[in-house]
Amino acid sequence: MATITITPGNTFNPTETVTSTKLNDLGSPTAALVAASVTPSDLSTGAPTWDSNGTLYPSGTGSIVLDNGNVDGAELGLASLGNSTFFLDNYGGVFRVVQNNTERFRIGSDGGLTVTGGISLDNGLVDGTGLFLKSLGNSTFSIDNNAGSFRVIQDNTERMRIDNNGRLLVGTDSSPTFTDNSIFCTGRMGALAAYTLTSAASANMIVTSTGLFERSTSSARYKENVQDYKKGIDAVKSLRPVTYESINEDDSSTYAGFIAEEVHEAGLTEFVDYNTKGQPDALHYANMTALLTKALQEAIARIEVLEAK
């Protein structure tokens, strides 16, 4: 492989023919090359060439070495009239890009890229550009801008996105809510500290059939069309209290309660929560105190009538 070593210092005569031998034989540690003085046809095979405009063209298997003989290595300056000047250098084994004497990024001796400022990837398309993160023998991750949504993809499967309304979606590309800045996932959600942070207050959160969290309230401020509840003893008599165990593998407890389908069949639909297919799915147990209270009031009234006789 032919190698041309260019050391800063001497200025070549514009009429002199420069060959690779002459470049290598420069004795001065401080030399400079005037590009316009090079005759491309006289350079050895595999060496770079310059055209009449002073443009350098590497070719073949040759290479260009800039060496100032110092630990910090040499610099390659890229100037543009009226614009920033950039320098590429080897700073103690670190490759750097410097703009107007300010370092913009570097590649360290460990191969790590350090950037001062932001990185912008733009392919000019609606779907934006992807950045791939690979690890030998493991999953490949990529991030991209898909029509305004930031996505995280693992092995060609989308895992998470932040859509253009600020909603964080995990495991799905659509949200059941139109509320901006919401969080939704298709898997399970948990918080390690939630179990230990206890309170004597009543439960006030529900999960809807679409998986959304909502706060359960009872104030008249949130109610309309308020009427007295009519069902009582007869409705209570139609209920079948049962004990049961959950099919959830994480739960081995035994519970007491009712079957949602049976409560639906008893006509007590005001206590039944239905899924997106219209099937009985859960019961509003707290609300059933209205039924039990009404039944108790009817029973008390009957007792008082009997006691009055």
RAFENHU-V124748 format. One record per helix or strand of 3 or more residues. SS is the DSSP state (@ for helix, = for strand). FROM is the first residue (numbers start at 1). TO is the last residue. If there is no record, write none. Layout:
BEGIN
ss/from/to
SS/FROM/TO
SS/FROM/TO
END
This chain:
BEGIN
ss/from/to
=/3/6
@/20/24
@/35/37
@/40/42
=/63/66
=/75/78
=/86/91
=/94/99
=/102/107
=/113/115
=/130/133
=/141/146
=/149/154
=/157/162
=/168/170
=/183/185
=/205/207
=/213/215
@/220/222
@/233/237
=/242/245
=/254/257
@/260/265
@/269/271
=/272/274
=/280/283
@/286/308
END
